[in-house]
Amino acid sequence: MVQTSIVDSEAGSYDFADDTSNQLHHAVHQYLLELGWTTKVHGSELVLELDNDIWGLQMPTEVATQLLSELAGRRLSCPVVDIPGRWKVVLVEPADGTGSTPSLPASVSRISSGAWVPLPPTVTARGPVRWMSGHEPHGVPRPSAAMIAEVLGRLVRWQH
């Protein structure tokens, strides 16, 4: 059984589940205000549903790290979610909105529309979901989906 509350004789009881729920609902509001993303609380996770406006590209950690480094050199950034025990997920907002996926290296795949990606502050059984990169658009432009595909193609070819 998972303990969801503790009792402190001086302070009364503290409900972890209530605190987690409040954090998740606050994050839903923040993601909408800061990024325009519509997220939702699903069970004990905060999730973003992927569609033609926001893609998820799943890749190994080393590829995501190299991608972020290459983009930083071009003064660009994109949000990358670090999901414990899984690959990294790069979130892309394609400008054309067509849903057409550029050619991607074999080690990178586009996650299906309708799939849910957990976002911070979610905590999974394997640990907390974290941002591998900044997710807020602090004046740093986002790369196009085509540019990300081009950079990934070059990085993956270089590794082989």
C-alpha positions as a Markdown table, in Angstrom:
| # | Residue | x | y | z |
|---|---|---|---|---|
| 1 | Met | 0.0 | 0.0 | 0.0 |
| 2 | Val | 1.3 | 3.5 | -0.9 |
| 3 | Gln | 1.3 | 6.0 | 1.9 |
| 4 | Thr | -0.5 | 9.2 | 0.7 |
| 5 | Ser | -0.5 | 11.1 | 4.0 |
| 6 | Ile | 1.4 | 11.5 | 7.2 |
| 7 | Val | 0.3 | 12.7 | 10.6 |
| 8 | Asp | 2.3 | 15.3 | 12.4 |
| 9 | Ser | 1.1 | 15.6 | 16.0 |
| 10 | Glu | 1.7 | 19.4 | 16.0 |
| 11 | Ala | 0.7 | 20.3 | 12.4 |
| 12 | Gly | -2.1 | 17.8 | 11.8 |
| 13 | Ser | -2.1 | 15.6 | 8.7 |
| 14 | Tyr | -0.6 | 16.3 | 5.4 |
| 15 | Asp | -2.1 | 14.8 | 2.2 |
| 16 | Phe | 0.6 | 14.1 | -0.4 |
| 17 | Ala | -2.0 | 13.2 | -3.0 |
| 18 | Asp | -3.8 | 16.5 | -2.6 |
| 19 | Asp | -0.5 | 18.4 | -3.0 |
| 20 | Thr | 0.4 | 16.4 | -6.1 |
| 21 | Ser | -3.0 | 17.0 | -7.6 |
| 22 | Asn | -2.8 | 20.8 | -6.9 |
| 23 | Gln | 0.7 | 20.9 | -8.5 |
| 24 | Leu | -0.6 | 19.1 | -11.6 |
| 25 | His | -3.6 | 21.4 | -12.0 |
| 26 | His | -1.4 | 24.4 | -11.5 |
| 27 | Ala | 1.0 | 23.2 | -14.2 |
| 28 | Val | -2.0 | 22.7 | -16.6 |
| 29 | His | -2.7 | 26.4 | -16.2 |
| 30 | Gln | 0.9 | 27.4 | -16.5 |
| 31 | Tyr | 1.5 | 25.4 | -19.8 |
| 32 | Leu | -1.6 | 27.0 | -21.3 |
| 33 | Leu | -0.5 | 30.5 | -20.3 |
| 34 | Glu | 3.2 | 30.2 | -21.2 |
| 35 | Leu | 3.1 | 28.0 | -24.2 |
| 36 | Gly | -0.5 | 27.8 | -25.4 |
| 37 | Trp | -0.4 | 24.0 | -24.9 |
| 38 | Thr | -3.6 | 22.3 | -23.8 |
| 39 | Thr | -2.6 | 19.7 | -21.3 |
| 40 | Lys | -4.6 | 17.6 | -18.9 |
| 41 | Val | -4.4 | 15.6 | -15.7 |
| 42 | His | -4.8 | 11.9 | -16.4 |
| 43 | Gly | -4.7 | 9.9 | -13.2 |
| 44 | Ser | -1.5 | 11.0 | -11.5 |
| 45 | Glu | 0.2 | 12.4 | -14.6 |
| 46 | Leu | 0.1 | 15.7 | -16.4 |
| 47 | Val | 0.0 | 14.8 | -20.1 |
| 48 | Leu | 0.2 | 16.6 | -23.5 |
| 49 | Glu | -1.8 | 15.0 | -26.3 |
| 50 | Leu | 0.2 | 15.0 | -29.6 |
| 51 | Asp | -1.5 | 16.1 | -32.8 |
| 52 | Asn | -0.6 | 17.9 | -36.1 |
| 53 | Asp | 0.2 | 21.1 | -34.1 |
| 54 | Ile | 2.6 | 19.5 | -31.6 |
| 55 | Trp | 4.7 | 16.5 | -32.6 |
| 56 | Gly | 6.7 | 14.2 | -30.4 |
| 57 | Leu | 10.0 | 12.8 | -31.8 |
| 58 | Gln | 11.3 | 9.9 | -29.8 |
| 59 | Met | 15.1 | 9.4 | -29.8 |
| 60 | Pro | 17.9 | 8.0 | -27.7 |
| 61 | Thr | 19.5 | 10.3 | -25.0 |
| 62 | Glu | 22.8 | 10.8 | -26.9 |
| 63 | Val | 21.0 | 11.9 | -30.1 |
| 64 | Ala | 18.8 | 14.3 | -28.1 |
| 65 | Thr | 21.9 | 15.8 | -26.3 |
| 66 | Gln | 23.7 | 16.3 | -29.6 |
| 67 | Leu | 20.6 | 17.8 | -31.2 |
| 68 | Leu | 20.3 | 20.4 | -28.4 |
| 69 | Ser | 24.0 | 21.2 | -28.7 |
| 70 | Glu | 23.7 | 21.7 | -32.4 |
| 71 | Leu | 20.6 | 23.9 | -32.1 |
| 72 | Ala | 22.2 | 26.0 | -29.3 |
| 73 | Gly | 25.1 | 26.7 | -31.7 |
| 74 | Arg | 22.5 | 28.1 | -34.1 |
| 75 | Arg | 20.9 | 30.1 | -31.2 |
| 76 | Leu | 17.8 | 27.9 | -31.4 |
| 77 | Ser | 16.0 | 25.7 | -28.8 |
| 78 | Cys | 13.2 | 23.2 | -28.6 |
| 79 | Pro | 11.6 | 21.5 | -25.6 |
| 80 | Val | 12.9 | 18.0 | -24.8 |
| 81 | Val | 11.2 | 15.8 | -22.2 |
| 82 | Asp | 13.3 | 13.3 | -20.2 |
| 83 | Ile | 11.0 | 10.4 | -19.3 |
| 84 | Pro | 12.8 | 8.1 | -16.9 |
| 85 | Gly | 13.5 | 4.6 | -18.3 |
| 86 | Arg | 12.4 | 5.7 | -21.8 |
| 87 | Trp | 13.9 | 7.6 | -24.7 |
| 88 | Lys | 13.8 | 11.4 | -24.8 |
| 89 | Val | 10.9 | 13.1 | -26.6 |
| 90 | Val | 11.6 | 16.3 | -28.6 |
| 91 | Leu | 8.4 | 18.4 | -28.9 |
| 92 | Val | 8.1 | 20.1 | -32.2 |
| 93 | Glu | 5.6 | 22.7 | -33.4 |
| 94 | Pro | 5.7 | 22.4 | -37.2 |
| 95 | Ala | 5.0 | 25.7 | -38.9 |
| 96 | Asp | 3.1 | 24.4 | -41.8 |
| 97 | Gly | 0.5 | 22.3 | -39.8 |
| 98 | Thr | 0.2 | 19.8 | -42.6 |
| 99 | Gly | 1.1 | 16.8 | -40.4 |
| 100 | Ser | 3.6 | 15.7 | -43.1 |
| 101 | Thr | 6.7 | 14.2 | -41.4 |
| 102 | Pro | 10.1 | 14.9 | -42.9 |
| 103 | Ser | 12.4 | 12.0 | -43.4 |
| 104 | Leu | 13.9 | 10.9 | -40.1 |
| 105 | Pro | 16.9 | 8.7 | -39.2 |
| 106 | Ala | 16.0 | 5.1 | -38.2 |
| 107 | Ser | 16.8 | 5.8 | -34.5 |
| 108 | Val | 14.2 | 8.6 | -34.4 |
| 109 | Ser | 10.5 | 8.1 | -34.7 |
| 110 | Arg | 7.5 | 10.4 | -34.7 |
| 111 | Ile | 5.0 | 9.4 | -32.0 |
| 112 | Ser | 1.5 | 8.9 | -33.2 |
| 113 | Ser | -1.1 | 11.7 | -33.1 |
| 114 | Gly | -3.4 | 11.1 | -30.1 |
| 115 | Ala | -0.6 | 9.7 | -28.0 |
| 116 | Trp | 0.0 | 11.3 | -24.6 |
| 117 | Val | 3.4 | 12.5 | -23.4 |
| 118 | Pro | 3.9 | 13.0 | -19.7 |
| 119 | Leu | 5.3 | 16.4 | -18.7 |
| 120 | Pro | 6.8 | 17.8 | -15.5 |
| 121 | Pro | 5.9 | 17.7 | -12.7 |
| 122 | Thr | 4.7 | 14.1 | -13.3 |
| 123 | Val | 6.5 | 11.4 | -11.3 |
| 124 | Thr | 6.4 | 8.0 | -12.9 |
| 125 | Ala | 7.2 | 4.7 | -11.2 |
| 126 | Arg | 10.8 | 5.1 | -12.5 |
| 127 | Gly | 11.2 | 8.7 | -11.3 |
| 128 | Pro | 10.3 | 12.3 | -12.1 |
| 129 | Val | 9.7 | 13.5 | -15.6 |
| 130 | Arg | 12.1 | 16.4 | -16.3 |
| 131 | Trp | 12.9 | 18.9 | -19.0 |
| 132 | Met | 16.2 | 18.1 | -20.7 |
| 133 | Ser | 16.1 | 21.6 | -22.1 |
| 134 | Gly | 14.2 | 24.8 | -21.3 |
| 135 | His | 10.6 | 24.6 | -22.5 |
| 136 | Glu | 9.7 | 28.3 | -22.2 |
| 137 | Pro | 10.2 | 30.5 | -25.2 |
| 138 | His | 12.4 | 33.1 | -23.6 |
| 139 | Gly | 13.1 | 34.9 | -26.9 |
| 140 | Val | 14.9 | 31.9 | -28.3 |
| 141 | Pro | 13.4 | 30.9 | -31.7 |
| 142 | Arg | 12.2 | 27.4 | -32.3 |
| 143 | Pro | 13.6 | 25.4 | -35.2 |
| 144 | Ser | 11.3 | 24.1 | -38.0 |
| 145 | Ala | 10.5 | 20.4 | -38.2 |
| 146 | Ala | 12.5 | 20.3 | -41.5 |
| 147 | Met | 15.6 | 21.8 | -39.8 |
| 148 | Ile | 15.3 | 19.3 | -36.9 |
| 149 | Ala | 15.1 | 16.5 | -39.4 |
| 150 | Glu | 18.1 | 17.8 | -41.3 |
| 151 | Val | 20.2 | 18.2 | -38.2 |
| 152 | Leu | 19.2 | 14.7 | -36.9 |
| 153 | Gly | 20.0 | 13.1 | -40.3 |
| 154 | Arg | 23.5 | 14.7 | -40.2 |
| 155 | Leu | 24.1 | 13.8 | -36.6 |
| 156 | Val | 23.0 | 10.2 | -37.0 |
| 157 | Arg | 25.0 | 9.7 | -40.2 |
| 158 | Trp | 28.1 | 11.1 | -38.4 |
| 159 | Gln | 27.8 | 8.6 | -35.6 |
| 160 | His | 28.0 | 5.6 | -38.0 |
